[in-house]
């Protein structure tokens, strides 16, 4: 009809993304032939519109007028996701309504719920991914007796599950996941829902007890998901004389505290023979590995048993051949024994195999090489030994992620004939691999991450490293590598994270090295010499620079200001000298600065106050490092996966690397990582030759956590402004020449746990022993002979309190003492010279004797 044709054209003009409606309004005048439109064969009226947009939420800057749908009086199916719809008009014939990702908010929830209640013919309703935050008025919705499918996932709904949902007696699919529902799950909710086939209550905040006896009447149930967010829900499946009539295909019961206190695996699974996906992770289930699940369910594709207490060996019956299994995750259990030698023939089509964090020992089975489609293999954190099997390195043609870290493997990194052409992420750290870097990596040209840290690899970094142009993360720390970085290193243009620390690499970085993408550079404890390499001046994206414990010399260069994104600068234990440049003050984002154990001289720049050291910073994931290509990487593999369970697994798979640095605070070196590192801030200028007074401006660094100025030649008083260091936990001013009293205001520092001012010229009373200062012993103050009061043994007198010696008086006393010593020495030298002169000259000696005799006779 012409009315509907005109209505469709108006609707097209109102949509945010109309590119997929190019056929509307063209040469074809019959709107029933337009794309995304379906008409009734008899009446020729529009009965179906599929108008889901591909726009992102931030692009939905206006709402869609619901009156545009008034011409479509016989409309039965409306799919309108991502189009900014805020209200709904009455469409009495509507049977399917899909309004995911629109602008339906809690503010219009009441009117919207009322309009939905009038859609009495509705069979399918999806409001997923709207902002219905809070309580949703469901009374009207509960009156939709014909409703068969309801999807309210990811809507931010709160409160308890509405009991009236039990009125939806025709319901087949109930999707309520990813909300904030709380309280107990009503035991009567499912009794009357006898048509129920699909239930998902996952990712909510339920608590209390849920018994599987509530599902006794749901004989058609095929999918049940109850993966809880918190640890307050308890699920009981072991009810005496209970018989469950359903045959499930999917069961997700992760983080549900199953069958407490015995922690047994649900026994009703023994009678399930059609399972495709089972997730029982995070439940602390006790018992042997349930190999019978695989034997009973030959179509099982997905099995996740992570974070439980399954013990014994990972035993499969040699005849339990399962061609459908694609995901097996038994990580974080207490499995021991050896991996079955025939595992590759029993499960030939696995995509994901993860058995990390167990106690497995023995060799890696060669039969894993029979898994030609294996995408990810994780056997890390076990007790495996031996070498990487040649058949694994040549047969797993699809292997993209390989994690064998934290084992006892030895031999070469990879066999020489390795042919892992699709390999992108290789974790071999914390093993006993030795020898030079194996050319077995030559065939892995797509490699993005290589971690061989904490092994016994020696020799030089080979020139063929250039044949891995996609390398983004290069981690070779704690080996015995030596010599200069090869000139071919310059061809690695994608590097973001480089850790070559704890080797003997040096003496410099090739001047052609491409640093434009580099974010994190760890070269500490190597053999780098000379000045700080000028090639780093082009590392504009650098966040961490650690060149501690090398043999660098000279001054900090002026080009340091070009590293405007720098947050961590660690240059301790080198031979750097000169002044601490004021150029450092331009690095506003610095949070940790360590220049200790060098030969810096001069005064501390007051402009250090201009650096934020964490002030006003919010968590942005800077030190949780995700590959920039990872989103597209995951998306591309989702399209290749055979089942939705794999899509679920990829969504939770982590590819993050966590940044970590070592920094001295509270008198000990600690390694700070990830979010902890993000909130850490500190300055360490200790063990240099700094002079002058401590700038009072340092007291403006209110967010700093650690400040170490010890073992220098600093003079003057401790600034009273240090009482403004409200977040300080560690303050070390010891082994200097500071004088005057300790500011009483320092007792206001409520987080201070380490305080050291020993071996200075401080005087007067120690701070009152209350708050944090009540925890400090005498070691905090010793070495100051004019200090008195607890916890020192020297008690205070009024004189000690009112007339403390200043640094000027101490200097004046030193001058007087020097004068007396020099006068006495000069007099002694003159006297001895006179005696020697008289001894050598007999004429003057006889004249002196006559002079003395004459004066003696004159007095007698």
KACORZI-V180012 format. One record per residue. N is the residue number from 1. PHI is phi in radians with two decimals (999 if undefined). Layout:
# KACORZI-V180012
n:N phi:PHI
n:N phi:PHI
This chain:
# KACORZI-V180012
n:1 phi:999
n:2 phi:-1.10
n:3 phi:-1.07
n:4 phi:-1.25
n:5 phi:-1.08
n:6 phi:-1.13
n:7 phi:-1.08
n:8 phi:-1.15
n:9 phi:-1.16
n:10 phi:-1.17
n:11 phi:-1.13
n:12 phi:-1.06
n:13 phi:-1.14
n:14 phi:-1.52
n:15 phi:-1.26
n:16 phi:-1.19
n:17 phi:-2.13
n:18 phi:-1.90
n:19 phi:-1.14
n:20 phi:-1.48
n:21 phi:-2.02
n:22 phi:-1.11
n:23 phi:-1.32
n:24 phi:-1.28
n:25 phi:1.48
n:26 phi:-1.46
n:27 phi:-1.20
n:28 phi:-1.38
n:29 phi:-1.48
n:30 phi:-1.39
n:31 phi:-1.16
n:32 phi:-1.21
n:33 phi:-1.71
n:34 phi:-1.29
n:35 phi:-1.11
n:36 phi:1.27
n:37 phi:-2.09
n:38 phi:-2.28
n:39 phi:-1.99
n:40 phi:-1.24
n:41 phi:-1.14
n:42 phi:-1.64
n:43 phi:-1.46
n:44 phi:1.08
n:45 phi:-1.58
n:46 phi:-1.18
n:47 phi:-2.06
n:48 phi:-2.56
n:49 phi:-2.27
n:50 phi:-1.99
n:51 phi:-2.11
n:52 phi:-1.13
n:53 phi:-1.60
n:54 phi:-1.85
n:55 phi:-1.31
n:56 phi:-1.53
n:57 phi:-0.97
n:58 phi:-1.21
n:59 phi:-1.55
n:60 phi:-1.52
n:61 phi:-1.63
n:62 phi:-2.60
n:63 phi:-1.79
n:64 phi:-1.66
n:65 phi:-1.33
n:66 phi:-1.19
n:67 phi:-1.16
n:68 phi:-1.11
n:69 phi:-1.65
n:70 phi:-1.06
n:71 phi:-1.17
n:72 phi:-1.70
n:73 phi:-1.25
n:74 phi:-1.83
n:75 phi:-1.07
n:76 phi:-1.92
n:77 phi:-2.24
n:78 phi:-2.29
n:79 phi:-1.96
n:80 phi:-2.47
n:81 phi:-1.21
n:82 phi:1.00
n:83 phi:-2.30
n:84 phi:1.31
n:85 phi:-1.19
n:86 phi:-2.01
n:87 phi:-2.53
n:88 phi:-2.45
n:89 phi:-1.60
n:90 phi:-1.37
n:91 phi:-2.22
n:92 phi:-1.12
n:93 phi:-1.60
n:94 phi:-1.14
n:95 phi:-1.90
n:96 phi:-2.21
n:97 phi:-2.28
n:98 phi:-2.10
n:99 phi:-2.17
n:100 phi:-1.10
n:101 phi:0.99
n:102 phi:-1.93
n:103 phi:-1.87
n:104 phi:-1.37
n:105 phi:-2.09
n:106 phi:-1.13
n:107 phi:-1.15
n:108 phi:-1.91
n:109 phi:-1.05
n:110 phi:-1.12
n:111 phi:-1.14
n:112 phi:-1.18
n:113 phi:-1.10
n:114 phi:-1.14
n:115 phi:-1.18
n:116 phi:-1.16
n:117 phi:-1.07
n:118 phi:-1.44
n:119 phi:-1.52
n:120 phi:-1.23
n:121 phi:-1.57
n:122 phi:-1.11
n:123 phi:-1.95
n:124 phi:-2.25
n:125 phi:-2.35
n:126 phi:-2.21
n:127 phi:-2.06
n:128 phi:-1.04
n:129 phi:1.06
n:130 phi:-1.88
n:131 phi:-1.77
n:132 phi:-1.54
n:133 phi:-0.77
n:134 phi:1.87
n:135 phi:-1.52
n:136 phi:-1.86
n:137 phi:-1.25
n:138 phi:-1.72
n:139 phi:-1.00
n:140 phi:-1.17
n:141 phi:-1.10
n:142 phi:-1.19
n:143 phi:-1.59
n:144 phi:-1.40
n:145 phi:-1.13
n:146 phi:-1.60
n:147 phi:-1.14
n:148 phi:-1.94
n:149 phi:-2.31
n:150 phi:-2.28
n:151 phi:-2.19
n:152 phi:-2.08
n:153 phi:-1.23
n:154 phi:0.96
n:155 phi:-1.99
n:156 phi:1.23
n:157 phi:-1.22
n:158 phi:-2.22
n:159 phi:1.47
n:160 phi:-1.52
n:161 phi:-1.11
n:162 phi:-1.13
n:163 phi:-1.05
n:164 phi:-1.21
n:165 phi:-1.05
n:166 phi:-1.21
n:167 phi:-1.37
n:168 phi:-1.42
n:169 phi:-1.23
n:170 phi:-1.65
n:171 phi:-1.14
n:172 phi:-1.93
n:173 phi:-2.29
n:174 phi:-2.18
n:175 phi:-1.98
n:176 phi:-2.22
n:177 phi:-1.29
n:178 phi:0.99
n:179 phi:-2.24
n:180 phi:-2.14
n:181 phi:-1.10
n:182 phi:-2.20
n:183 phi:1.31
n:184 phi:-1.49
n:185 phi:-1.49
n:186 phi:-0.96
n:187 phi:-1.17
n:188 phi:-1.67
n:189 phi:-1.00
n:190 phi:-1.73
n:191 phi:-1.01
n:192 phi:-1.63
n:193 phi:-1.64
n:194 phi:-1.32
n:195 phi:-1.62
n:196 phi:-1.11
n:197 phi:-2.04
n:198 phi:-2.30
n:199 phi:-2.37
n:200 phi:-2.31
n:201 phi:-2.01
n:202 phi:-1.16
n:203 phi:0.99
n:204 phi:-2.18
n:205 phi:-2.17
n:206 phi:-1.18
n:207 phi:-2.53
n:208 phi:1.42
n:209 phi:-1.87
n:210 phi:-2.10
n:211 phi:-1.82
n:212 phi:-1.19
n:213 phi:-1.12
n:214 phi:-1.16
n:215 phi:-1.80
n:216 phi:-1.08
n:217 phi:-1.57
n:218 phi:-1.66
n:219 phi:-1.22
n:220 phi:-1.61
n:221 phi:-1.10
n:222 phi:-2.07
n:223 phi:-2.22
n:224 phi:-2.35
n:225 phi:-2.18
n:226 phi:-2.54
n:227 phi:-1.59
n:228 phi:-1.56
n:229 phi:-1.41
n:230 phi:-1.80
n:231 phi:-1.91
n:232 phi:-1.82
n:233 phi:-1.65
n:234 phi:-2.10
n:235 phi:-2.02
n:236 phi:-2.00
n:237 phi:-1.94
n:238 phi:-1.73
n:239 phi:-1.87
n:240 phi:-0.99
n:241 phi:1.10
n:242 phi:-1.53
n:243 phi:-2.22
n:244 phi:-1.71
n:245 phi:-1.56
n:246 phi:-1.46
n:247 phi:-2.11
n:248 phi:-1.38
n:249 phi:-1.84
n:250 phi:-2.32
n:251 phi:-2.36
n:252 phi:-2.06
n:253 phi:-2.33
n:254 phi:-1.39
n:255 phi:0.97
n:256 phi:-2.10
n:257 phi:0.81
n:258 phi:-1.20
n:259 phi:0.86
n:260 phi:-1.20
n:261 phi:-1.66
n:262 phi:-1.37
n:263 phi:1.10
n:264 phi:-1.55
n:265 phi:-1.24
n:266 phi:-0.95
n:267 phi:-1.27
n:268 phi:-1.13
n:269 phi:-1.15
n:270 phi:-1.10
n:271 phi:-1.83
n:272 phi:-1.79
n:273 phi:-2.22
n:274 phi:-2.23
n:275 phi:-1.21
n:276 phi:-1.99
n:277 phi:-2.52
n:278 phi:-2.32
n:279 phi:-2.23
n:280 phi:-2.08
n:281 phi:-1.17
n:282 phi:1.05
n:283 phi:-2.24
n:284 phi:0.99
n:285 phi:-1.24
n:286 phi:-1.84
n:287 phi:2.46
n:288 phi:-1.34
n:289 phi:-1.02
n:290 phi:-1.41
n:291 phi:-1.12
n:292 phi:-1.12
n:293 phi:-1.08
n:294 phi:-1.26
n:295 phi:-1.19
n:296 phi:-1.40
n:297 phi:-2.15
n:298 phi:-1.23
n:299 phi:-1.73
n:300 phi:-1.10
n:301 phi:-1.96
n:302 phi:-2.35
n:303 phi:-2.39
n:304 phi:-2.07
n:305 phi:-2.17
n:306 phi:-1.12
n:307 phi:1.01
n:308 phi:-2.26
n:309 phi:-2.17
n:310 phi:-1.13
n:311 phi:-2.21
n:312 phi:1.41
n:313 phi:-1.57
n:314 phi:-1.44
n:315 phi:-1.81
n:316 phi:-2.01
n:317 phi:-1.23
n:318 phi:-0.95
n:319 phi:-1.65
n:320 phi:-1.47
n:321 phi:-1.22
n:322 phi:-2.27
n:323 phi:-1.46
n:324 phi:-1.60
n:325 phi:-1.12
n:326 phi:-2.07
n:327 phi:-2.30
n:328 phi:-2.32
n:329 phi:-2.16
n:330 phi:-2.08
n:331 phi:-1.24
n:332 phi:0.99
n:333 phi:-2.21
n:334 phi:-2.15
n:335 phi:-1.16
n:336 phi:-2.39
n:337 phi:1.39
n:338 phi:-1.79
n:339 phi:-1.17
n:340 phi:-1.01
n:341 phi:-1.11
n:342 phi:-1.75
n:343 phi:-1.01
n:344 phi:-1.18
n:345 phi:-1.49
n:346 phi:-1.35
n:347 phi:-2.16
n:348 phi:-1.27
n:349 phi:-1.90
n:350 phi:-1.08
n:351 phi:-1.70
n:352 phi:-2.16
n:353 phi:-2.30
n:354 phi:-2.31
n:355 phi:-2.27
n:356 phi:-1.26
n:357 phi:1.01
n:358 phi:-2.33
n:359 phi:-2.13
n:360 phi:-1.15
n:361 phi:-2.34
n:362 phi:1.58
n:363 phi:-1.46
n:364 phi:-1.28
n:365 phi:-1.08
n:366 phi:-1.16
n:367 phi:-1.17
n:368 phi:-1.03
n:369 phi:-1.15
n:370 phi:-1.37
n:371 phi:-1.46
n:372 phi:-1.14
n:373 phi:-1.72
n:374 phi:-1.05
n:375 phi:-1.68
n:376 phi:-2.43
n:377 phi:-2.18
n:378 phi:-2.24
n:379 phi:-2.04
n:380 phi:-1.20
n:381 phi:1.02
n:382 phi:-2.25
n:383 phi:-2.17
n:384 phi:-1.24
n:385 phi:-2.33
n:386 phi:1.58
n:387 phi:-1.87
n:388 phi:-1.20
n:389 phi:-1.06
n:390 phi:-1.09
n:391 phi:-1.18
n:392 phi:-1.13
n:393 phi:-1.28
n:394 phi:-1.97
n:395 phi:-1.60
n:396 phi:-1.42
n:397 phi:-1.14
n:398 phi:-1.74
n:399 phi:-1.07
n:400 phi:-1.99
n:401 phi:-2.23
n:402 phi:-2.28
n:403 phi:-2.09
n:404 phi:-2.17
n:405 phi:-1.20
n:406 phi:1.00
n:407 phi:-2.35
n:408 phi:-2.09
n:409 phi:-1.24
n:410 phi:-2.42
n:411 phi:1.53
n:412 phi:-1.29
n:413 phi:-0.94
n:414 phi:-2.45
n:415 phi:-1.00
n:416 phi:-1.05
n:417 phi:-1.57
n:418 phi:-1.02
n:419 phi:-2.41
n:420 phi:-1.59
n:421 phi:-1.18
n:422 phi:-1.70
n:423 phi:-1.11
n:424 phi:-2.10
n:425 phi:-2.31
n:426 phi:-2.19
n:427 phi:-1.97
n:428 phi:-2.16
n:429 phi:-1.19
n:430 phi:1.04
n:431 phi:-2.31
n:432 phi:-2.11
n:433 phi:-1.08
n:434 phi:-2.45
n:435 phi:1.46
n:436 phi:-1.39
n:437 phi:-1.02
n:438 phi:-1.29
n:439 phi:-1.21
n:440 phi:-1.07
n:441 phi:-1.40
n:442 phi:-1.05
n:443 phi:-1.52
n:444 phi:-1.87
n:445 phi:-1.25
n:446 phi:-1.61
n:447 phi:-1.03
n:448 phi:-1.87
n:449 phi:-2.28
n:450 phi:-2.26
n:451 phi:-2.16
n:452 phi:-2.10
n:453 phi:-1.15
n:454 phi:1.02
n:455 phi:-2.27
n:456 phi:-2.19
n:457 phi:-1.29
n:458 phi:-2.29
n:459 phi:1.58
n:460 phi:-1.62
n:461 phi:-1.20
n:462 phi:-1.24
n:463 phi:-1.19
n:464 phi:-1.26
n:465 phi:-1.01
n:466 phi:-1.13
n:467 phi:-1.39
n:468 phi:-2.05
n:469 phi:-1.17
n:470 phi:-1.57
n:471 phi:-0.93
n:472 phi:-1.97
n:473 phi:-2.04
n:474 phi:-2.15
n:475 phi:-2.18
n:476 phi:-2.26
n:477 phi:-1.19
n:478 phi:1.02
n:479 phi:-2.23
n:480 phi:-2.17
n:481 phi:-1.21
n:482 phi:-2.57
n:483 phi:1.42
n:484 phi:-1.31
n:485 phi:-1.19
n:486 phi:-1.17
n:487 phi:-1.08
n:488 phi:-1.18
n:489 phi:-1.00
n:490 phi:-1.18
n:491 phi:-1.57
n:492 phi:-1.59
n:493 phi:-1.53
n:494 phi:-1.76
n:495 phi:-1.07
n:496 phi:-2.05
n:497 phi:-2.32
n:498 phi:-2.23
n:499 phi:-2.28
n:500 phi:-2.00
n:501 phi:-1.17
n:502 phi:1.03
n:503 phi:-2.32
n:504 phi:-2.29
n:505 phi:-1.45
n:506 phi:2.81
n:507 phi:-1.66
n:508 phi:-2.60
n:509 phi:-1.77
n:510 phi:-0.95
n:511 phi:-1.11
n:512 phi:-1.55
n:513 phi:-1.00
n:514 phi:-1.55
n:515 phi:-1.89
n:516 phi:-1.11
n:517 phi:-1.66
n:518 phi:-1.22
n:519 phi:-1.91
n:520 phi:-2.39
n:521 phi:-2.28
n:522 phi:-2.03
n:523 phi:-2.17
n:524 phi:-1.16
n:525 phi:1.00
n:526 phi:-2.28
n:527 phi:-2.19
n:528 phi:-1.31
n:529 phi:-2.26
n:530 phi:1.37
n:531 phi:-1.33
n:532 phi:-1.03
n:533 phi:-0.98
n:534 phi:-1.18
n:535 phi:-1.05
n:536 phi:-1.24
n:537 phi:-1.14
n:538 phi:-1.75
n:539 phi:-1.50
n:540 phi:-1.15
n:541 phi:-1.69
n:542 phi:-1.11
n:543 phi:-1.83
n:544 phi:-2.16
n:545 phi:-2.25
n:546 phi:-2.15
n:547 phi:-2.13
n:548 phi:-1.13
n:549 phi:0.97
n:550 phi:-2.14
n:551 phi:-2.17
n:552 phi:-1.18
n:553 phi:-2.39
n:554 phi:1.50
n:555 phi:-1.71
n:556 phi:-1.24
n:557 phi:-1.25
n:558 phi:-1.20
n:559 phi:-1.18
n:560 phi:-0.99
n:561 phi:-1.16
n:562 phi:-1.27
n:563 phi:-1.57
n:564 phi:-1.21
n:565 phi:-1.62
n:566 phi:-1.13
n:567 phi:-2.01
n:568 phi:-2.29
n:569 phi:-2.22
n:570 phi:-2.11
n:571 phi:-2.25
n:572 phi:-1.17
n:573 phi:0.96
n:574 phi:-2.19
n:575 phi:-2.04
n:576 phi:-1.20
n:577 phi:-2.50
n:578 phi:1.46
n:579 phi:-1.41
n:580 phi:-1.29
n:581 phi:-1.24
n:582 phi:-1.20
n:583 phi:-1.04
n:584 phi:-1.04
n:585 phi:-1.17
n:586 phi:-1.43
n:587 phi:-1.49
n:588 phi:-1.12
n:589 phi:-1.62
n:590 phi:-1.03
n:591 phi:-2.05
n:592 phi:-2.30
n:593 phi:-2.24
n:594 phi:-2.22
n:595 phi:-2.04
n:596 phi:-1.20
n:597 phi:0.97
n:598 phi:-2.28
n:599 phi:-2.18
n:600 phi:-1.17
n:601 phi:-2.26
n:602 phi:1.42
n:603 phi:-1.68
n:604 phi:-1.38
n:605 phi:-1.12
n:606 phi:-1.08
n:607 phi:-1.23
n:608 phi:-1.01
n:609 phi:-1.11
n:610 phi:-1.37
n:611 phi:-1.44
n:612 phi:-1.21
n:613 phi:0.81
n:614 phi:1.65
n:615 phi:-1.16
n:616 phi:1.20
n:617 phi:-1.56
n:618 phi:-1.97
n:619 phi:-1.10
n:620 phi:-2.22
n:621 phi:1.30
n:622 phi:-0.99
n:623 phi:-1.76
n:624 phi:-1.92
n:625 phi:-1.69
n:626 phi:-1.94
n:627 phi:-1.07
n:628 phi:-1.08
n:629 phi:-1.54
n:630 phi:-1.20
n:631 phi:-1.08
n:632 phi:-1.19
n:633 phi:-1.06
n:634 phi:-1.15
n:635 phi:-1.08
n:636 phi:-1.13
n:637 phi:-1.38
n:638 phi:-1.09
n:639 phi:-1.24
n:640 phi:-1.74
n:641 phi:-1.45
n:642 phi:-1.40
n:643 phi:-2.44
n:644 phi:-1.17
n:645 phi:-1.05
n:646 phi:-1.19
n:647 phi:-1.06
n:648 phi:-1.05
n:649 phi:-1.18
n:650 phi:-1.08
n:651 phi:-1.09
n:652 phi:-1.84
n:653 phi:-1.34
n:654 phi:-1.85
n:655 phi:-2.08
n:656 phi:-1.31
n:657 phi:-1.95
n:658 phi:-1.85
n:659 phi:-1.26
n:660 phi:-2.56
n:661 phi:-2.38
n:662 phi:-1.76
n:663 phi:-2.57
n:664 phi:-1.44
n:665 phi:-2.65
n:666 phi:0.99
n:667 phi:1.19
n:668 phi:-2.63
n:669 phi:-1.41
n:670 phi:-2.19
n:671 phi:-1.74
n:672 phi:-1.83
n:673 phi:-2.34
n:674 phi:0.98
n:675 phi:-1.14
n:676 phi:-1.11
n:677 phi:-1.09
n:678 phi:-1.04
n:679 phi:-1.64
n:680 phi:-1.50
n:681 phi:-2.59
n:682 phi:-3.05
n:683 phi:-2.22
n:684 phi:-2.26
n:685 phi:-2.02
n:686 phi:-1.20
n:687 phi:1.01
n:688 phi:-2.25
n:689 phi:-2.09
n:690 phi:-1.26
n:691 phi:-2.24
n:692 phi:1.47
n:693 phi:-1.51
n:694 phi:-1.29
n:695 phi:-1.05
n:696 phi:-1.12
n:697 phi:-1.10
n:698 phi:-1.03
n:699 phi:-1.12
n:700 phi:-1.40
n:701 phi:-1.41
n:702 phi:-1.19
n:703 phi:-1.78
n:704 phi:-1.26
n:705 phi:-1.79
n:706 phi:-2.39
n:707 phi:-2.40
n:708 phi:-2.22
n:709 phi:-2.08
n:710 phi:-1.23
n:711 phi:0.94
n:712 phi:-2.30
n:713 phi:-2.13
n:714 phi:-1.23
n:715 phi:-2.17
n:716 phi:1.44
n:717 phi:-1.59
n:718 phi:-1.25
n:719 phi:-1.05
n:720 phi:-1.13
n:721 phi:-1.13
n:722 phi:-1.10
n:723 phi:-1.21
n:724 phi:-1.54
n:725 phi:-1.38
n:726 phi:-1.17
n:727 phi:-1.75
n:728 phi:-1.11
n:729 phi:-2.00
n:730 phi:-2.40
n:731 phi:-2.30
n:732 phi:-2.17
n:733 phi:-2.07
n:734 phi:-1.22
n:735 phi:1.00
n:736 phi:-2.30
n:737 phi:-2.19
n:738 phi:-1.21
n:739 phi:-2.36
n:740 phi:1.46
n:741 phi:-1.55
n:742 phi:-1.35
n:743 phi:-0.98
n:744 phi:-1.13
n:745 phi:-1.17
n:746 phi:-1.14
n:747 phi:-1.19
n:748 phi:-1.38
n:749 phi:-1.42
n:750 phi:-1.34
n:751 phi:-1.76
n:752 phi:-1.17
n:753 phi:-2.09
n:754 phi:-2.27
n:755 phi:-2.40
n:756 phi:-2.31
n:757 phi:-2.28
n:758 phi:-1.13
n:759 phi:1.02
n:760 phi:-2.26
n:761 phi:-2.00
n:762 phi:-1.25
n:763 phi:-2.50
n:764 phi:1.47
n:765 phi:-1.47
n:766 phi:-1.25
n:767 phi:-1.02
n:768 phi:-1.00
n:769 phi:-1.47
n:770 phi:-2.55
n:771 phi:0.95
n:772 phi:-1.16
n:773 phi:-1.22
n:774 phi:-1.29
n:775 phi:-1.67
n:776 phi:-1.57
n:777 phi:-1.66
n:778 phi:-1.13
n:779 phi:-1.10
n:780 phi:-1.22
n:781 phi:-2.10
n:782 phi:-1.07
n:783 phi:1.63
n:784 phi:-2.01
n:785 phi:-1.21
n:786 phi:-1.77
n:787 phi:-1.48
n:788 phi:-2.51
n:789 phi:1.74
n:790 phi:-1.08
n:791 phi:-1.54
n:792 phi:-1.23
n:793 phi:-1.32
n:794 phi:-1.38
n:795 phi:-1.50
n:796 phi:-1.65
n:797 phi:-1.94
n:798 phi:-1.05
n:799 phi:-1.10
n:800 phi:-1.04
n:801 phi:-1.41
n:802 phi:-1.62
n:803 phi:-2.26
n:804 phi:-1.24
n:805 phi:-1.18
n:806 phi:-1.55
n:807 phi:-1.15
n:808 phi:-1.21
n:809 phi:-1.14
n:810 phi:-1.08
n:811 phi:-1.17
n:812 phi:-1.14
n:813 phi:-1.07
n:814 phi:-1.13
n:815 phi:-1.16
n:816 phi:-1.09
n:817 phi:-1.07
n:818 phi:-1.14
n:819 phi:-1.11
n:820 phi:-1.07
n:821 phi:-1.12
n:822 phi:-1.23
n:823 phi:-1.12
n:824 phi:-1.06
n:825 phi:-1.13
n:826 phi:-1.17
n:827 phi:-1.10
n:828 phi:-1.09
n:829 phi:-1.10
n:830 phi:-1.12
n:831 phi:-1.12
n:832 phi:-1.13
n:833 phi:-1.14
n:834 phi:-1.15
n:835 phi:-1.08
n:836 phi:-1.09
n:837 phi:-1.10
n:838 phi:-1.16
n:839 phi:-1.15
n:840 phi:-1.50
n:841 phi:-2.00
n:842 phi:-1.21
n:843 phi:-1.11
n:844 phi:-1.19
n:845 phi:-1.16
n:846 phi:-1.19
n:847 phi:-1.18
n:848 phi:-1.18
n:849 phi:-1.12
n:850 phi:-1.09
n:851 phi:-1.13
n:852 phi:-1.20
n:853 phi:-1.10
n:854 phi:-1.08
n:855 phi:-1.24
n:856 phi:-1.19
n:857 phi:-1.13
n:858 phi:-1.16
n:859 phi:-1.64
n:860 phi:-1.56
